[in-house]
Amino acid sequence: MRTNPRPLALLLSVSILTGCAVGPDYRSPEIDVSSRFLGQEAIVHRDVQSKADLTAWWAGFDDPLLTRFISLALEQNLDIAQAAARVAQSRASLRLADAALLPSANVSANAARTYQSVETPLGQVLSATRDFDRNGSYYEANLNASWEIDVFGGLRRGREAARAEYDASEASAIATRLAVAAQTADVYVTIRGLQARIVIARQQAQTRRELLSTVKLQFEKGIAAELQMRQVEGSLAQVEAQIPVLESGLDAAMNALDVLLAVQPGTYRAELGPEASIPAAPGLAETGTPADMIRRRPDLIVAERRVAAASARIGVATAEYYPKFSLGALIGSATAIAGGHLFTADATQAAGLLGLRWRLFDFGRIDAQVAAARGQEA
């Protein structure tokens, strides 16, 4: 028995081609940072904590109210909610890109009841036959399946792009959380600093009032000169003028905190009202080398992942130069006799399909798409 080698060769060729993908293969850039850097000796010899847990770095300030405000900001901030929505969107796009590589199937069913006209060409022919019945029925149920064979890797490049965009959206969400936490801590420390400065300014004003009373008394008795009294008056006026400016800055800082927490202005003013000490900075923690810090920066991760996505989209656009192959199949049952004949041997039907689609006369548009993809990568 001799076998035809052509189908086997065709299948082998398709298998080999599906392992290839057109377009550039992306490689993450190497960070060329020397192992030695300015200040290395000081870092080696300083008294530092073990590697910090950056997921809750604000806990090192040991300020319960600061911790509460940052937790509220991470739960309620609108920028964080928007970033989370972008992550969900990119996750859905990634699932869609994964699904494009898999076969798809659907079930269809139809039932029809017809009444044939005898004035149409078909009706005139049928009416001349014996046992013609103008009433008719049709029943059909099918399972359809199709699969686009990713011969030139366009779908795989699309999945690469979706994966990179998903990674970028996650890194962007982390960056947003870090930024909101840092802004909340910064505004909180600013509020405590302004409160402390207002207390000091009021104390200074009270001290200068007492001094002015003493100098005035001395002036009236001829002990102090008028110049001394005017100097103390000017110093008092200068301190008193600073207090409204500091209070205005405090109001603005409290409003900024409310914006970060996505609440109405004044919501947490009562909690911040009592003056408290400025949170003490925690001890220095081990951060590693500059290269390690660069690799952990979310904004750089976002930029690198978007470059990777742009590189993959070049492959998606380039794949449009090549033909696309698809397989299709149908198996089901159809009858025009009665519904009870459905799924019988005589009513069984099946079909197979090999499809080809090639944008053979559309290369100008494809050239533009590839150029646009390369421009996004630049």
C-alpha positions as CSV (number, residue, x, y, z in Angstrom):
1,M,0.0,0.0,0.0
2,R,1.4,3.4,-1.1
3,T,0.6,6.6,0.7
4,N,0.4,10.0,-0.8
5,P,3.2,12.1,0.9
6,R,1.6,15.4,-0.2
7,P,-0.9,15.8,2.6
8,L,1.7,14.8,5.2
9,A,4.2,17.3,3.7
10,L,1.6,20.1,3.7
11,L,0.7,19.4,7.3
12,L,4.4,19.4,8.3
13,S,5.0,22.7,6.4
14,V,2.0,24.3,8.2
15,S,3.3,23.0,11.6
16,I,6.8,24.5,10.9
17,L,5.3,27.8,9.7
18,T,3.1,28.1,12.7
19,G,6.2,28.1,14.9
20,C,7.4,31.3,13.2
21,A,6.1,34.8,13.5
22,V,6.8,37.8,11.3
23,G,8.0,41.1,12.7
24,P,10.8,41.9,15.2
25,D,11.5,39.7,18.2
26,Y,11.5,42.1,21.2
27,R,14.3,42.0,23.8
28,S,14.2,43.9,27.0
29,P,17.0,46.5,27.1
30,E,19.9,45.9,29.3
31,I,20.5,48.5,32.1
32,D,24.1,49.4,31.8
33,V,24.8,50.7,35.3
34,S,28.2,50.3,37.0
35,S,28.3,48.1,40.1
36,R,30.1,51.0,41.8
37,F,28.4,54.3,42.2
38,L,28.8,57.6,44.1
39,G,28.1,57.2,47.8
40,Q,28.6,53.4,47.7
41,E,30.9,53.4,50.7
42,A,28.6,55.4,52.8
43,I,25.7,53.0,52.1
44,V,27.8,50.0,52.9
45,H,28.9,51.4,56.3
46,R,25.7,53.1,57.4
47,D,23.3,51.6,60.0
48,V,20.4,50.5,57.9
49,Q,17.3,48.3,58.3
50,S,16.8,45.2,56.3
51,K,15.2,45.5,52.8
52,A,12.1,47.6,53.2
53,D,8.6,46.4,52.5
54,L,7.4,49.1,50.1
55,T,3.8,47.9,50.0
56,A,3.1,49.9,53.2
57,W,6.1,52.2,53.6
58,W,4.0,54.8,55.4
59,A,3.7,52.5,58.5
60,G,7.3,53.4,59.3
61,F,6.1,56.9,60.3
62,D,4.2,55.3,63.2
63,D,1.3,57.8,62.8
64,P,-2.1,56.2,63.0
65,L,-3.9,59.1,61.4
66,L,-1.5,59.2,58.5
67,T,-1.9,55.5,58.0
68,R,-5.7,55.9,58.1
69,F,-5.7,58.7,55.5
70,I,-3.5,56.8,53.1
71,S,-5.7,53.7,53.5
72,L,-8.8,55.9,52.7
73,A,-7.0,57.4,49.7
74,L,-6.1,54.0,48.3
75,E,-9.7,53.0,48.6
76,Q,-11.5,56.1,47.5
77,N,-9.2,58.0,45.2
78,L,-10.6,58.5,41.7
79,D,-7.3,58.2,39.9
80,I,-6.8,54.8,41.5
81,A,-10.3,53.7,40.4
82,Q,-9.5,54.9,36.9
83,A,-6.2,52.9,36.8
84,A,-8.0,49.8,38.1
85,A,-10.6,50.2,35.3
86,R,-7.7,50.3,32.7
87,V,-6.3,47.1,34.2
88,A,-9.6,45.4,33.9
89,Q,-9.9,46.6,30.3
90,S,-6.5,45.4,29.3
91,R,-7.1,42.1,31.0
92,A,-10.2,41.6,28.9
93,S,-8.2,42.5,25.8
94,L,-5.6,39.9,26.7
95,R,-8.3,37.3,27.1
96,L,-9.7,38.3,23.7
97,A,-6.3,37.9,22.1
98,D,-5.8,34.5,23.7
99,A,-9.2,33.4,22.4
100,A,-8.3,34.4,18.9
101,L,-5.7,31.7,18.8
102,L,-8.3,29.0,19.6
103,P,-11.0,27.3,17.5
104,S,-14.4,28.8,17.8
105,A,-17.7,26.8,17.7
106,N,-21.4,27.7,17.8
107,V,-24.7,25.9,17.7
108,S,-27.5,27.0,15.4
109,A,-31.0,25.8,15.1
110,N,-33.9,26.8,12.8
111,A,-37.5,25.8,12.4
112,A,-39.7,27.2,9.6
113,R,-43.2,26.8,8.4
114,T,-43.9,27.9,4.8
115,Y,-46.9,28.4,2.5
116,Q,-45.8,28.2,-1.1
117,S,-47.1,30.7,-3.7
118,V,-48.2,29.1,-7.0
119,E,-47.6,32.3,-9.0
120,T,-43.8,32.3,-8.7
121,P,-41.7,30.3,-11.2
122,L,-40.9,27.8,-8.5
123,G,-44.5,27.6,-7.4
124,Q,-45.7,27.0,-11.0
125,V,-43.3,24.1,-11.4
126,L,-44.1,22.5,-8.1
127,S,-47.9,22.9,-8.6
128,A,-47.6,20.8,-11.7
129,T,-46.3,17.8,-9.8
130,R,-48.3,15.1,-8.2
131,D,-49.1,15.4,-4.4
132,F,-48.1,19.0,-4.4
133,D,-48.7,20.6,-1.0
134,R,-48.4,24.3,-0.6
135,N,-47.7,23.8,3.2
136,G,-44.1,23.0,4.1
137,S,-41.9,22.6,7.1
138,Y,-38.1,22.8,7.5
139,Y,-36.0,21.9,10.6
140,E,-32.3,22.2,11.0
141,A,-29.7,22.0,13.8
142,N,-26.0,22.3,13.3
143,L,-22.7,22.5,15.1
144,N,-20.3,24.9,13.4
145,A,-16.6,25.2,14.1
146,S,-13.9,27.4,12.6
147,W,-10.2,28.0,13.3
148,E,-7.8,30.5,11.8
149,I,-4.4,28.9,11.4
150,D,-1.9,31.4,12.6
151,V,0.7,30.5,10.0
152,F,2.6,33.8,10.0
153,G,2.2,34.7,13.6
154,G,-0.1,37.7,13.3
155,L,-2.4,36.5,16.1
156,R,0.5,35.5,18.3
157,R,2.0,39.0,17.9
158,G,-1.4,40.4,18.8
159,R,-1.3,38.3,22.0
160,E,2.2,39.6,22.7
161,A,1.0,43.2,22.3
162,A,-2.0,42.6,24.6
163,R,0.2,40.9,27.2
164,A,2.6,43.9,27.2
165,E,-0.3,46.4,27.4
166,Y,-1.7,44.4,30.3
167,D,1.7,44.5,32.1
168,A,1.9,48.2,31.4
169,S,-1.5,48.9,32.9
170,E,-0.7,46.9,36.0
171,A,2.6,48.8,36.5
172,S,0.7,52.1,35.8
173,A,-1.8,51.2,38.5
174,I,1.0,50.5,41.0
175,A,2.6,53.8,40.1
176,T,-0.7,55.6,40.6
177,R,-1.1,54.0,44.1
178,L,2.4,54.9,45.0
179,A,1.9,58.5,43.8
180,V,-1.4,58.9,45.7
181,A,0.1,57.5,48.9
182,A,3.1,59.8,48.5
183,Q,0.9,62.8,47.8
184,T,-1.3,62.0,50.8
185,A,1.7,61.7,53.1
186,D,3.2,64.9,51.7
187,V,0.0,66.9,52.2
188,Y,-0.4,65.4,55.7
189,V,3.1,66.4,56.7
190,T,2.5,69.8,55.2
191,I,-0.6,70.2,57.3
192,R,1.2,69.3,60.5
193,G,4.1,71.6,59.6
194,L,1.8,74.5,59.0
195,Q,-0.1,73.9,62.2
196,A,3.2,73.9,64.1
197,R,4.3,77.1,62.4
198,I,1.0,78.8,63.2
199,V,1.4,77.8,66.9
200,I,5.0,79.2,66.9
201,A,3.8,82.4,65.1
202,R,1.1,83.0,67.7
203,Q,3.5,82.4,70.5
204,Q,6.0,84.9,68.9
205,A,3.2,87.4,68.5
206,Q,2.2,87.1,72.1
207,T,5.9,87.4,73.2
208,R,6.3,90.6,71.1
209,R,3.0,92.1,72.5
210,E,4.4,91.6,76.0
211,L,7.7,93.1,74.9
212,L,5.9,96.0,73.3
213,S,4.0,96.7,76.5
214,T,7.3,96.8,78.4
215,V,9.1,99.0,75.9
216,K,6.1,101.4,75.8
217,L,6.2,101.7,79.6
218,Q,10.0,102.3,79.4
219,F,9.4,104.9,76.7
220,E,6.8,106.8,78.8
221,K,9.3,106.9,81.7
222,G,12.0,108.1,79.4
223,I,14.1,104.9,79.7
224,A,13.7,103.7,76.1
225,A,13.9,105.6,72.9
226,E,11.1,105.9,70.5
227,L,13.1,104.1,67.9
228,Q,13.2,101.0,70.1
229,M,9.4,101.1,70.5
230,R,8.8,101.5,66.7
231,Q,11.2,98.5,66.0
232,V,9.2,96.3,68.4
233,E,5.9,97.5,66.8
234,G,7.3,96.6,63.4
235,S,8.4,93.2,64.5
236,L,5.0,92.5,66.0
237,A,3.2,93.6,62.8
238,Q,5.5,91.4,60.7
239,V,4.7,88.3,62.8
240,E,1.0,89.0,62.9
241,A,1.0,89.4,59.1
242,Q,2.4,85.9,58.7
243,I,-0.4,84.2,60.6
244,P,-3.2,84.8,58.0
245,V,-0.9,83.6,55.3
246,L,-0.1,80.4,57.2
247,E,-3.8,79.8,58.0
248,S,-4.7,80.2,54.3
249,G,-2.0,77.7,53.4
250,L,-3.4,75.3,56.0
251,D,-6.9,75.6,54.5
252,A,-5.5,74.9,51.0
253,A,-3.6,71.9,52.3
254,M,-6.7,70.5,54.1
255,N,-8.7,70.9,50.9
256,A,-6.0,69.2,48.9
257,L,-6.2,66.2,51.3
258,D,-10.0,66.1,50.8
259,V,-9.4,66.0,47.0
260,L,-7.0,63.1,47.4
261,L,-9.6,61.3,49.5
262,A,-12.4,62.1,47.0
263,V,-14.6,63.7,49.7
264,Q,-16.3,67.0,50.2
265,P,-14.0,69.8,51.5
266,G,-14.0,70.0,55.3
267,T,-14.9,66.3,55.8
268,Y,-11.8,65.5,57.9
269,R,-11.0,69.0,59.1
270,A,-12.2,68.2,62.7
271,E,-9.9,65.2,62.9
272,L,-6.9,67.3,61.7
273,G,-7.9,70.2,64.0
274,P,-5.9,69.4,67.1
275,E,-2.3,70.3,66.5
276,A,0.0,67.3,66.5
277,S,3.7,66.8,66.1
278,I,5.2,66.3,62.6
279,P,5.7,62.6,61.9
280,A,9.3,61.6,62.3
281,A,10.9,60.0,59.3
282,P,11.6,56.3,59.6
283,G,15.1,54.9,59.6
284,L,16.8,54.4,56.2
285,A,16.2,51.0,54.6
286,E,18.3,49.0,52.2
287,T,17.3,50.0,48.6
288,G,20.0,48.1,46.7
289,T,22.1,49.5,43.8
290,P,20.9,52.2,41.4
291,A,20.2,49.5,38.8
292,D,17.9,47.7,41.2
293,M,16.0,50.9,41.9
294,I,15.7,51.6,38.2
295,R,14.3,48.1,37.6
296,R,11.6,48.7,40.3
297,R,10.4,52.1,39.0
298,P,6.8,51.6,37.8
299,D,7.1,54.5,35.3
300,L,10.1,52.8,33.6
301,I,8.3,49.5,33.6
302,V,5.3,51.1,31.9
303,A,7.5,52.7,29.2
304,E,9.4,49.4,28.6
305,R,6.2,47.4,28.3
306,R,4.6,49.9,25.9
307,V,7.7,49.7,23.7
308,A,7.3,45.9,23.8
309,A,3.6,46.3,22.8
310,A,4.5,48.6,19.9
311,S,7.2,46.1,18.7
312,A,4.6,43.3,18.7
313,R,2.1,45.5,16.8
314,I,4.7,45.8,14.0
315,G,4.4,42.0,13.6
316,V,0.6,42.3,13.6
317,A,0.8,44.8,10.8
318,T,3.5,42.9,8.9
319,A,1.4,39.7,9.0
320,E,-1.2,41.4,6.8
321,Y,1.2,41.0,3.8
322,Y,0.7,37.3,3.9
323,P,-2.3,35.1,3.3
324,K,-4.6,33.9,6.1
325,F,-5.8,30.3,6.2
326,S,-8.8,29.0,8.1
327,L,-10.5,25.6,8.6
328,G,-14.2,25.3,9.0
329,A,-16.5,22.3,9.7
330,L,-20.2,21.7,10.1
331,I,-22.1,18.7,11.3
332,G,-25.8,18.6,12.0
333,S,-29.2,17.5,10.8
334,A,-31.8,19.0,8.5
335,T,-35.2,17.7,7.3
336,A,-38.2,19.1,5.4
337,I,-40.4,16.2,6.4
338,A,-41.1,16.6,10.1
339,G,-39.4,17.5,13.3
340,G,-39.3,13.9,14.4
341,H,-37.0,13.1,11.5
342,L,-34.3,15.4,12.9
343,F,-31.1,13.6,14.1
344,T,-31.9,10.5,12.0
345,A,-29.3,9.0,9.7
346,D,-31.0,10.2,6.6
347,A,-31.2,13.8,7.9
348,T,-27.5,14.0,8.9
349,Q,-25.4,16.6,7.0
350,A,-21.7,17.5,7.2
351,A,-19.3,19.9,5.5
352,G,-15.6,20.9,5.6
353,L,-14.0,24.1,4.4
354,L,-10.5,25.3,3.8
355,G,-10.5,29.1,3.6
356,L,-7.9,31.5,2.2
357,R,-8.0,35.3,2.6
358,W,-5.2,37.5,1.1
359,R,-5.1,41.3,0.8
360,L,-3.2,40.9,-2.4
361,F,-4.1,44.3,-3.9
362,D,-4.1,46.3,-0.6
363,F,-0.3,46.4,0.0
364,G,-0.3,50.2,-0.1
365,R,-2.6,50.4,2.9
366,I,-0.6,47.7,4.7
367,D,2.6,49.7,4.1
368,A,1.0,52.6,5.9
369,Q,-0.1,50.4,8.8
370,V,3.4,49.0,9.2
371,A,4.9,52.5,9.0
372,A,2.5,53.7,11.7
373,A,3.4,50.7,13.9
374,R,7.1,51.4,13.5
375,G,6.4,55.1,14.4
376,Q,4.7,54.1,17.6
377,E,7.8,52.0,18.6
378,A,10.2,54.9,18.0
